[in-house]
Amino acid sequence: MKWKKAAMLVLAAALVCQPMSAFADAAPDGMTDASQTAAAQGGAWEAWTQEWETLKDDWTQVSISPGADETQMNFAWYSKDGEQTGFVYGTSSDLSDGQSAQITQTASQEGYLSNKVTLKNLQPGTTYYYQVAGKEIESFTTDDDTSDFSFIFVGDPQIGSSNEEKAKTPEDIQKPTFLTAQSEAVRNDTFNWSYTLDRAYAKTGNSAGFILSSGDQIQTNAEKVADGTVSEMEYAGYLSPDVMKSVPVATTVGNHDADNANYTYHFNTPNLSDLGDNGYVGGDYYFTYGDALFMILNTQDTNVSEHKQFIEETVAANQDCKWRIVTLHQDIYGSAEHSNEPEITNLRYSLVPIFEENDVDIVLTGHDHAYSRTKMLKGGQSTTGFEYTDDEFDEQLDKDIDVGDSTETIYEAPANISDDTTDPAEQRYLEYLYSVMDENAVLELTDNQDVAIDSEGIMYLTAGSSSGSKYYDLVPRQQSYIANRWQQDVPTYSVIDVTETTLTLNTYRTDTDEKIDSQFMLVKSADHSQLSALISEAEALASDDYTAESYGVMQQALEAAKTVNDNAEATTEELTNAYTALKSAMDALVEVPVQAPSDEKPDGNTDDPSQNDNDSFVTDTSAAGVNAKPSTVKPVKTGDYTNVVLPAAVLVLAAAAGGTTIYIRRKRS
């Protein structure tokens, strides 16, 4: 798209967040005004508004979903009744070698058919070209080695939610202003959604295997507006980003998707089960990718026994998968306005035992429109002996987060109910809140809180809004189970890297690409062959590509790993610690910025890093140094000193390799 090309010429700055009109009791939900973002400057917004006029009524956008495994790819699209459609694919860019794929058709909207195709026996590391119904030829590239891959995790695009004239009744869509407001909202949210995907995909080096959405792809559900065509404009926006023409998206059913069959017409999910079917959009489904099993639950169906059966049968059929990842929409361990709702916590305590019994590693959720990451948890359960209803909760919550007439943008809701209240209803509310914090479920890690090695617990990650269509405030009383949370009314995304031994999580704000949380790594036991492979990978890294500080740290971890690996009697724990330390150091490498020649700096140094002095290394074994919180290694300005702490996991290796904690101090003069 032309507007995207223009956007990439602009340096990212903070997205401008505008509060929506205030509503009773709560602070106004935030939303991001796309036209005021840095990405919209330089004519990009104007180009997009023109393009949107040609897209908004086109219901025939193609969607790509992961296939049953990495050798398959699924497609879905609408075609008009009476018009020919087709799907041709091949490995030549002009499709001179093209072959037709078998299409399955079903009726969808009046006047349209839903078409679905599954491509099988795809070869690794191969670019495939495809053409749907004579449209522009597009392409996708299969991963050459799925033993080491990345995927992007996003939350609640909810395209169209920034519309202040949300359709709440059938009469709403009859208002002359509604369709205009909806079009403008979808146009706004789609711009931000596309920009987030562009930034996220670039963060993976344009190599992510797929995108995983935690649900609520669109805004308008059938509960409030029975006319199923109203959401088609929102799907047109949701499916339009260029990234989605070449990267599959695994969607989760959210509450805004759940009661409209349009979801099933637009997406072709693999291994779809009848279990968990809520009667509108199908049930749970799964796919595998490399060593990972992804189980996507439709928890809009609250029949937990069916989800339990699905998980047990899926795990039994995929015993070879080393990682087990579950996605559902509700934020069962979130930290924003939905997180404490009784219907959410009841679902939590129904599902958590099932996850634990089936050795799930991480649970990815949405619904809360605010980012949070839990500590490692096991055995969560409410500590109250009474039932608490949603109606009781909502009444007190409204009181607790009431901001009066204020329209000020806030990121954490106020706590108007004091802990020493004498009101029985308020006391009951607070008792409930503290009973669902699951403090006793928190597993203690080592001093390093950014790595969990062979943990018996589960991490729960809740995504923020990826489109900026709506933000919720964080709850005023941070739950004991929360390790970190973040809300600044800016779109966010996560990148999750998976190897045979590690699952690494990093989360970023879209506007600046800066991390909003420290990196966290889940680690499974490593053996000599896995450590040897990582050592070889580290040895292939060129020192000139990275800052001397971060490369020096990596070299220390590399030498220590070699020492461990050369020991034929090394224990599994020692091998795993060595692997973890080296992987952490490699992840912390800082690339040397590519700089054009320029004049000397005021301090007398040139921009050329080669003109700086060599590094000198000193050790620091002080207690303060050993216990220092792991820090991200950053490039050093000329003339500055810096203390660079070894990545957290390297501290674990010190005992195993017989080394000491090493710090690097460098002066450039």
SEBAVO-458666 format. One record per residue (C-alpha): residue number from 0; chain; x, y, z. Coordinates in steps of 0.5 Angstrom, whole numbers, plus 500, padded with zeros to 3 digits. Layout:
PT  seq  mol    u    v    w
PT  NUM    A    X    Y    Z
...
//
This chain:
PT  seq  mol    u    v    w
PT    0    A  500  500  500
PT    1    A  503  507  498
PT    2    A  501  510  505
PT    3    A  505  505  508
PT    4    A  511  506  504
PT    5    A  510  514  506
PT    6    A  510  512  513
PT    7    A  516  508  514
PT    8    A  520  515  512
PT    9    A  518  518  518
PT   10    A  522  517  525
PT   11    A  517  514  530
PT   12    A  515  518  535
PT   13    A  510  518  541
PT   14    A  503  516  538
PT   15    A  498  521  540
PT   16    A  492  519  545
PT   17    A  486  522  545
PT   18    A  481  521  551
PT   19    A  474  519  548
PT   20    A  468  522  551
PT   21    A  467  521  558
PT   22    A  462  516  561
PT   23    A  459  515  568
PT   24    A  463  513  573
PT   25    A  469  511  570
PT   26    A  475  515  567
PT   27    A  474  516  559
PT   28    A  477  510  555
PT   29    A  483  512  551
PT   30    A  484  511  544
PT   31    A  490  513  539
PT   32    A  488  518  534
PT   33    A  492  515  528
PT   34    A  492  522  524
PT   35    A  496  525  529
PT   36    A  501  520  530
PT   37    A  508  520  527
PT   38    A  507  515  522
PT   39    A  501  519  519
PT   40    A  506  525  517
PT   41    A  509  526  511
PT   42    A  502  525  507
PT   43    A  502  518  509
PT   44    A  495  519  513
PT   45    A  492  523  507
PT   46    A  494  517  502
PT   47    A  491  512  507
PT   48    A  484  516  507
PT   49    A  484  516  499
PT   50    A  486  508  499
PT   51    A  481  507  505
PT   52    A  475  509  500
PT   53    A  477  504  495
PT   54    A  477  498  501
PT   55    A  472  500  506
PT   56    A  466  496  501
PT   57    A  471  490  499
PT   58    A  469  484  503
PT   59    A  473  480  499
PT   60    A  480  481  503
PT   61    A  484  474  503
PT   62    A  486  472  510
PT   63    A  492  467  511
PT   64    A  492  462  517
PT   65    A  497  457  520
PT   66    A  496  450  517
PT   67    A  496  444  521
PT   68    A  503  444  522
PT   69    A  509  448  518
PT   70    A  508  444  512
PT   71    A  501  447  511
PT   72    A  498  454  510
PT   73    A  490  456  510
PT   74    A  487  461  506
PT   75    A  480  464  506
PT   76    A  476  469  502
PT   77    A  469  472  500
PT   78    A  467  472  492
PT   79    A  461  474  489
PT   80    A  455  470  487
PT   81    A  456  468  480
PT   82    A  463  471  479
PT   83    A  468  466  478
PT   84    A  474  465  483
PT   85    A  480  461  483
PT   86    A  487  460  487
PT   87    A  493  459  483
PT   88    A  500  458  487
PT   89    A  507  456  485
PT   90    A  514  458  486
PT   91    A  515  462  480
PT   92    A  514  470  481
PT   93    A  510  470  475
PT   94    A  506  463  477
PT   95    A  508  460  470
PT   96    A  509  454  474
PT   97    A  502  455  477
PT   98    A  497  450  479
PT   99    A  490  450  481
PT  100    A  488  449  489
PT  101    A  482  445  491
PT  102    A  477  450  493
PT  103    A  471  449  498
PT  104    A  465  453  498
PT  105    A  460  455  503
PT  106    A  454  460  503
PT  107    A  456  466  507
PT  108    A  453  473  507
PT  109    A  447  474  502
PT  110    A  450  475  495
PT  111    A  457  472  497
PT  112    A  460  465  498
PT  113    A  466  463  503
PT  114    A  472  460  500
PT  115    A  477  456  503
PT  116    A  484  453  501
PT  117    A  489  449  504
PT  118    A  496  448  501
PT  119    A  500  442  504
PT  120    A  507  439  503
PT  121    A  510  446  503
PT  122    A  517  445  503
PT  123    A  522  449  508
PT  124    A  525  455  506
PT  125    A  521  456  500
PT  126    A  518  462  497
PT  127    A  511  461  494
PT  128    A  507  465  490
PT  129    A  499  465  490
PT  130    A  494  469  486
PT  131    A  486  469  488
PT  132    A  481  471  483
PT  133    A  485  474  479
PT  134    A  488  479  484
PT  135    A  495  482  485
PT  136    A  500  476  486
PT  137    A  502  475  493
PT  138    A  507  471  496
PT  139    A  509  468  503
PT  140    A  516  464  505
PT  141    A  516  458  509
PT  142    A  521  457  515
PT  143    A  527  454  513
PT  144    A  528  451  520
PT  145    A  522  451  525
PT  146    A  527  448  531
PT  147    A  528  456  532
PT  148    A  523  460  530
PT  149    A  519  467  532
PT  150    A  512  469  532
PT  151    A  508  475  534
PT  152    A  503  476  539
PT  153    A  498  481  539
PT  154    A  492  483  543
PT  155    A  485  486  541
PT  156    A  485  489  535
PT  157    A  478  490  535
PT  158    A  477  494  529
PT  159    A  472  500  529
PT  160    A  472  500  537
PT  161    A  474  508  537
PT  162    A  467  509  534
PT  163    A  464  514  539
PT  164    A  457  512  536
PT  165    A  458  504  537
PT  166    A  452  500  535
PT  167    A  449  498  541
PT  168    A  442  497  539
PT  169    A  439  495  532
PT  170    A  436  502  531
PT  171    A  443  505  532
PT  172    A  445  503  525
PT  173    A  439  507  522
PT  174    A  442  513  524
PT  175    A  445  518  519
PT  176    A  451  519  522
PT  177    A  453  512  524
PT  178    A  456  509  518
PT  179    A  460  515  517
PT  180    A  463  515  524
PT  181    A  464  507  523
PT  182    A  468  508  517
PT  183    A  472  514  520
PT  184    A  473  509  526
PT  185    A  475  503  522
PT  186    A  480  507  518
PT  187    A  483  510  524
PT  188    A  484  503  527
PT  189    A  486  500  521
PT  190    A  492  505  520
PT  191    A  494  503  527
PT  192    A  493  496  526
PT  193    A  497  496  520
PT  194    A  503  500  523
PT  195    A  503  495  529
PT  196    A  504  489  525
PT  197    A  509  493  520
PT  198    A  514  494  526
PT  199    A  513  488  530
PT  200    A  515  484  523
PT  201    A  521  488  522
PT  202    A  523  487  529
PT  203    A  523  479  528
PT  204    A  528  481  522
PT  205    A  522  480  517
PT  206    A  522  472  519
PT  207    A  516  471  524
PT  208    A  513  465  522
PT  209    A  506  467  524
PT  210    A  502  472  528
PT  211    A  497  470  534
PT  212    A  492  474  536
PT  213    A  488  474  543
PT  214    A  481  475  540
PT  215    A  476  481  538
PT  216    A  479  482  531
PT  217    A  473  487  530
PT  218    A  468  491  534
PT  219    A  461  490  532
PT  220    A  458  483  535
PT  221    A  451  480  533
PT  222    A  448  481  541
PT  223    A  447  488  540
PT  224    A  446  489  532
PT  225    A  443  483  529
PT  226    A  445  485  522
PT  227    A  451  481  520
PT  228    A  453  485  515
PT  229    A  455  491  519
PT  230    A  462  488  521
PT  231    A  464  487  514
PT  232    A  467  494  514
PT  233    A  471  492  520
PT  234    A  473  486  517
PT  235    A  475  489  511
PT  236    A  480  494  515
PT  237    A  482  488  519
PT  238    A  484  484  513
PT  239    A  488  490  509
PT  240    A  495  490  512
PT  241    A  500  488  507
PT  242    A  504  484  512
PT  243    A  497  479  513
PT  244    A  498  478  505
PT  245    A  505  474  507
PT  246    A  504  472  514
PT  247    A  499  468  517
PT  248    A  495  470  523
PT  249    A  492  465  528
PT  250    A  486  468  531
PT  251    A  482  467  538
PT  252    A  475  468  539
PT  253    A  473  474  543
PT  254    A  467  476  546
PT  255    A  466  481  540
PT  256    A  467  475  535
PT  257    A  463  470  538
PT  258    A  456  471  536
PT  259    A  457  472  529
PT  260    A  458  467  523
PT  261    A  462  472  519
PT  262    A  468  469  523
PT  263    A  468  463  520
PT  264    A  467  465  513
PT  265    A  473  470  514
PT  266    A  478  465  517
PT  267    A  480  458  516
PT  268    A  483  455  522
PT  269    A  486  448  522
PT  270    A  484  442  526
PT  271    A  478  445  528
PT  272    A  474  441  534
PT  273    A  467  441  536
PT  274    A  469  441  543
PT  275    A  468  448  545
PT  276    A  463  450  540
PT  277    A  459  456  542
PT  278    A  454  455  537
PT  279    A  456  460  532
PT  280    A  464  460  530
PT  281    A  466  453  532
PT  282    A  470  450  537
PT  283    A  477  450  540
PT  284    A  483  448  535
PT  285    A  490  447  535
PT  286    A  496  447  530
PT  287    A  504  445  531
PT  288    A  510  449  529
PT  289    A  517  446  530
PT  290    A  517  443  537
PT  291    A  511  447  540
PT  292    A  504  445  540
PT  293    A  499  451  540
PT  294    A  492  450  543
PT  295    A  487  456  541
PT  296    A  481  455  546
PT  297    A  474  459  544
PT  298    A  472  460  552
PT  299    A  466  464  550
PT  300    A  463  457  551
PT  301    A  464  456  558
PT  302    A  463  449  558
PT  303    A  470  447  561
PT  304    A  469  440  561
PT  305    A  469  440  553
PT  306    A  476  445  554
PT  307    A  479  439  558
PT  308    A  477  434  553
PT  309    A  480  438  548
PT  310    A  486  439  551
PT  311    A  487  432  554
PT  312    A  486  429  547
PT  313    A  490  434  543
PT  314    A  496  433  548
PT  315    A  496  426  547
PT  316    A  496  426  540
PT  317    A  502  431  540
PT  318    A  507  428  545
PT  319    A  513  430  541
PT  320    A  512  437  542
PT  321    A  516  440  547
PT  322    A  512  447  548
PT  323    A  505  447  550
PT  324    A  502  454  549
PT  325    A  495  456  550
PT  326    A  491  462  548
PT  327    A  484  464  550
PT  328    A  481  471  550
PT  329    A  479  472  557
PT  330    A  485  475  562
PT  331    A  484  470  567
PT  332    A  491  473  570
PT  333    A  490  480  568
PT  334    A  491  487  571
PT  335    A  486  492  568
PT  336    A  479  493  569
PT  337    A  476  486  567
PT  338    A  481  482  571
PT  339    A  478  482  577
PT  340    A  471  480  575
PT  341    A  468  474  578
PT  342    A  466  471  571
PT  343    A  473  472  569
PT  344    A  476  469  576
PT  345    A  471  463  576
PT  346    A  474  461  569
PT  347    A  481  462  572
PT  348    A  480  457  577
PT  349    A  476  452  572
PT  350    A  481  452  567
PT  351    A  488  453  571
PT  352    A  488  446  574
PT  353    A  487  443  567
PT  354    A  493  447  564
PT  355    A  497  445  570
PT  356    A  495  437  569
PT  357    A  497  438  562
PT  358    A  504  441  563
PT  359    A  502  448  559
PT  360    A  508  452  559
PT  361    A  505  459  558
PT  362    A  498  462  557
PT  363    A  497  468  552
PT  364    A  490  472  553
PT  365    A  487  479  551
PT  366    A  481  482  553
PT  367    A  484  487  558
PT  368    A  487  492  553
PT  369    A  493  493  558
PT  370    A  499  489  558
PT  371    A  501  485  564
PT  372    A  506  479  565
PT  373    A  505  474  571
PT  374    A  510  471  576
PT  375    A  511  463  575
PT  376    A  504  461  578
PT  377    A  502  454  580
PT  378    A  496  452  584
PT  379    A  492  458  584
PT  380    A  485  458  588
PT  381    A  480  463  591
PT  382    A  481  464  599
PT  383    A  474  466  600
PT  384    A  469  462  603
PT  385    A  463  466  599
PT  386    A  460  467  592
PT  387    A  461  473  589
PT  388    A  456  475  583
PT  389    A  458  480  577
PT  390    A  452  485  579
PT  391    A  455  485  586
PT  392    A  462  487  584
PT  393    A  460  491  578
PT  394    A  456  496  583
PT  395    A  462  497  588
PT  396    A  467  497  582
PT  397    A  464  503  579
PT  398    A  464  506  586
PT  399    A  471  505  586
PT  400    A  474  507  580
PT  401    A  469  513  579
PT  402    A  473  519  577
PT  403    A  467  524  577
PT  404    A  467  529  572
PT  405    A  474  529  570
PT  406    A  476  528  563
PT  407    A  483  527  565
PT  408    A  487  521  561
PT  409    A  489  516  567
PT  410    A  493  510  566
PT  411    A  491  507  573
PT  412    A  484  507  576
PT  413    A  483  511  583
PT  414    A  482  507  589
PT  415    A  476  510  592
PT  416    A  474  505  597
PT  417    A  479  505  603
PT  418    A  482  499  606
PT  419    A  479  501  613
PT  420    A  472  502  610
PT  421    A  466  500  615
PT  422    A  461  499  609
PT  423    A  459  492  609
PT  424    A  458  492  602
PT  425    A  465  495  601
PT  426    A  468  490  606
PT  427    A  466  484  602
PT  428    A  468  487  595
PT  429    A  475  488  598
PT  430    A  475  481  601
PT  431    A  474  479  594
PT  432    A  479  483  591
PT  433    A  485  480  596
PT  434    A  482  473  595
PT  435    A  483  473  588
PT  436    A  490  475  588
PT  437    A  493  468  589
PT  438    A  499  470  593
PT  439    A  500  463  595
PT  440    A  501  461  588
PT  441    A  507  465  586
PT  442    A  513  460  585
PT  443    A  520  463  588
PT  444    A  525  463  582
PT  445    A  532  464  584
PT  446    A  535  471  585
PT  447    A  535  472  577
PT  448    A  527  474  576
PT  449    A  528  474  569
PT  450    A  529  466  567
PT  451    A  525  460  570
PT  452    A  529  454  569
PT  453    A  525  447  568
PT  454    A  519  451  572
PT  455    A  513  447  575
PT  456    A  509  453  574
PT  457    A  506  457  568
PT  458    A  506  464  566
PT  459    A  500  468  564
PT  460    A  501  474  559
PT  461    A  496  479  557
PT  462    A  497  483  551
PT  463    A  495  490  551
PT  464    A  491  493  545
PT  465    A  495  492  538
PT  466    A  491  498  534
PT  467    A  490  503  540
PT  468    A  482  503  538
PT  469    A  481  502  546
PT  470    A  485  502  552
PT  471    A  483  500  559
PT  472    A  486  503  566
PT  473    A  490  498  570
PT  474    A  486  496  577
PT  475    A  489  501  583
PT  476    A  491  495  587
PT  477    A  496  491  583
PT  478    A  495  483  584
PT  479    A  500  479  588
PT  480    A  501  475  582
PT  481    A  503  480  577
PT  482    A  511  481  575
PT  483    A  510  487  571
PT  484    A  504  491  568
PT  485    A  504  497  563
PT  486    A  499  502  560
PT  487    A  501  508  557
PT  488    A  495  508  552
PT  489    A  500  506  546
PT  490    A  499  500  542
PT  491    A  504  494  544
PT  492    A  506  488  541
PT  493    A  510  482  543
PT  494    A  515  478  540
PT  495    A  516  470  542
PT  496    A  522  466  540
PT  497    A  522  459  541
PT  498    A  528  454  541
PT  499    A  528  447  543
PT  500    A  531  449  549
PT  501    A  528  456  551
PT  502    A  522  460  550
PT  503    A  524  468  550
PT  504    A  519  474  551
PT  505    A  520  481  549
PT  506    A  514  486  549
PT  507    A  515  493  545
PT  508    A  511  499  545
PT  509    A  509  501  537
PT  510    A  511  508  537
PT  511    A  518  508  539
PT  512    A  519  500  539
PT  513    A  522  501  546
PT  514    A  521  495  551
PT  515    A  516  496  556
PT  516    A  518  490  560
PT  517    A  525  486  561
PT  518    A  526  480  557
PT  519    A  523  473  560
PT  520    A  526  467  558
PT  521    A  523  460  560
PT  522    A  528  454  559
PT  523    A  527  447  559
PT  524    A  533  442  560
PT  525    A  539  442  555
PT  526    A  544  437  553
PT  527    A  551  437  550
PT  528    A  548  437  543
PT  529    A  544  443  544
PT  530    A  549  447  548
PT  531    A  554  445  542
PT  532    A  549  448  537
PT  533    A  549  454  541
PT  534    A  556  455  542
PT  535    A  557  454  534
PT  536    A  552  459  533
PT  537    A  555  464  538
PT  538    A  562  463  535
PT  539    A  559  465  528
PT  540    A  558  472  531
PT  541    A  562  477  528
PT  542    A  565  482  533
PT  543    A  565  488  529
PT  544    A  557  487  529
PT  545    A  556  489  536
PT  546    A  559  494  541
PT  547    A  565  491  545
PT  548    A  562  491  551
PT  549    A  556  487  550
PT  550    A  560  482  545
PT  551    A  565  482  551
PT  552    A  560  479  556
PT  553    A  558  474  550
PT  554    A  565  472  550
PT  555    A  565  471  557
PT  556    A  559  466  557
PT  557    A  561  463  551
PT  558    A  568  461  554
PT  559    A  564  459  560
PT  560    A  559  454  556
PT  561    A  565  451  553
PT  562    A  568  449  559
PT  563    A  562  446  561
PT  564    A  561  443  555
PT  565    A  568  440  555
PT  566    A  566  436  561
PT  567    A  563  429  559
PT  568    A  561  429  567
PT  569    A  557  435  567
PT  570    A  550  435  570
PT  571    A  544  436  566
PT  572    A  543  442  571
PT  573    A  550  445  569
PT  574    A  549  444  562
PT  575    A  542  448  562
PT  576    A  545  453  566
PT  577    A  551  454  561
PT  578    A  546  454  555
PT  579    A  541  459  559
PT  580    A  547  464  560
PT  581    A  550  464  553
PT  582    A  543  465  550
PT  583    A  542  471  555
PT  584    A  548  474  553
PT  585    A  547  473  546
PT  586    A  540  476  546
PT  587    A  543  482  550
PT  588    A  548  483  544
PT  589    A  548  490  542
PT  590    A  549  492  534
PT  591    A  553  497  532
PT  592    A  549  503  529
PT  593    A  551  504  522
PT  594    A  553  511  522
PT  595    A  555  515  516
PT  596    A  561  519  516
PT  597    A  561  526  519
PT  598    A  565  531  523
PT  599    A  568  530  529
PT  600    A  564  530  536
PT  601    A  565  536  540
PT  602    A  569  532  545
PT  603    A  574  531  539
PT  604    A  572  524  537
PT  605    A  570  522  531
PT  606    A  563  518  529
PT  607    A  568  512  527
PT  608    A  568  507  533
PT  609    A  574  504  530
PT  610    A  578  511  532
PT  611    A  576  509  540
PT  612    A  581  506  545
PT  613    A  581  498  546
PT  614    A  577  496  551
PT  615    A  580  494  558
PT  616    A  577  489  563
PT  617    A  576  489  570
PT  618    A  573  485  575
PT  619    A  568  487  581
PT  620    A  566  482  586
PT  621    A  563  487  591
PT  622    A  556  484  594
PT  623    A  553  490  590
PT  624    A  555  488  584
PT  625    A  553  481  584
PT  626    A  546  482  587
PT  627    A  545  488  582
PT  628    A  539  488  578
PT  629    A  540  485  571
PT  630    A  540  491  566
PT  631    A  540  492  558
PT  632    A  546  493  555
PT  633    A  546  500  551
PT  634    A  551  503  546
PT  635    A  556  508  550
PT  636    A  557  515  548
PT  637    A  564  517  547
PT  638    A  568  520  553
PT  639    A  563  516  558
PT  640    A  564  510  563
PT  641    A  559  505  563
PT  642    A  559  499  568
PT  643    A  556  493  564
PT  644    A  553  487  568
PT  645    A  553  480  565
PT  646    A  546  478  563
PT  647    A  542  475  569
PT  648    A  542  468  567
PT  649    A  550  469  566
PT  650    A  550  469  574
PT  651    A  547  462  574
PT  652    A  553  460  571
PT  653    A  558  463  575
PT  654    A  558  457  580
PT  655    A  557  451  575
PT  656    A  564  454  571
PT  657    A  568  456  577
PT  658    A  568  463  575
PT  659    A  566  470  578
PT  660    A  561  475  576
PT  661    A  565  480  571
PT  662    A  564  487  569
PT  663    A  566  491  564
PT  664    A  569  498  564
PT  665    A  570  502  558
PT  666    A  573  509  557
PT  667    A  573  512  550
PT  668    A  577  518  550
//
